[in-house]
Amino acid sequence: MTAPRIRTDDTAAVLDLVEDATRRLLDTVAAMRPDQVGEPSLLPDWTRGHVLAHLARNADALTGVLEGAQEGRAAAMYASEEARAQGIADGAGRPPRDQAADIEATAERFARAARETGGAAWGFEVVHRSGARFPASALPWKRLAEVEYHHVDLDLGYRPKDWPEEFVGHELALLAGRFAVAEEVPPVLLRVAETGAEFRIGAAAGPAVTAEGAAGDLLAWLAGRADGSALIVHRGGRPVAEPARVLPALPAMA
Ligand SMILES: O=C(O)/C=C/C(=O)CC(=O)C(=O)O
């Protein structure tokens, strides 16, 4: 893997990645049979229909935050957590064709709002549902992560190995940065096989196990989309036979 030449706040470049990711997602939805909507996704308690409805409502939510930034107003993504859950539940049972139309229309609305966002508004500090605060220019990357992660969650053939290099490179660094300060995560030193880059996660003191692998495999584990069995893990300098038993199980991000 070569270092991707893209910055997460290069909104035009990231919006191109979002458009490509959305197109791949819509191709998957177009191939769905109606009965697959009600089948389980890879996320606990969510059917594939829940994942698809969530993707449309997330586009609405991020559009609202972007429009708020244009007006210098810190808009919440959702009216409440209950409203978020209701919106997802209400849309979950729709057939693939309706899900696709909703995802396409809301993605286009987000893209239009982004195109209309000017320089100063991109610098406006927004508040994400996660509680994180960052400039509005990070919103397109947030949307990219939603689409890439949840496409995998549909369990319809799109896998972490299908994530584009540009997404994997930066998302791994972003997520590792978040986990670096996590007290509840035991220390793990991640080593990217392609580049030798290292990230230490887990804020607790003490010796770290090392986990080495392809950037995509490291991200899949860090994002809660794989159990880490694809990684080479050492503890106390010795190789671990069953990495998934040693590595902490991490929650599904996004
Ligand atoms: O990136 C995160 O930590 C959290 C992402 C979200 O909360 C996204 C949603 O689940 C949503 O927009 O509803």
The ligand as an ORCA input file, in Angstrom:
! r2SCAN-3c Opt
* xyz 0 1
  O     -18.273      7.893     14.490
  C     -18.851      7.646     15.551
  O     -18.263      7.466     16.602
  C     -20.301      7.597     15.623
  C     -21.048      7.655     14.530
  C     -22.474      7.809     14.641
  O     -23.022      8.001     15.713
  C     -23.226      7.774     13.390
  C     -24.613      7.304     13.604
  O     -24.839      6.234     14.126
  C     -25.701      8.127     13.090
  O     -25.469      9.105     12.397
  O     -26.864      7.826     13.400
*
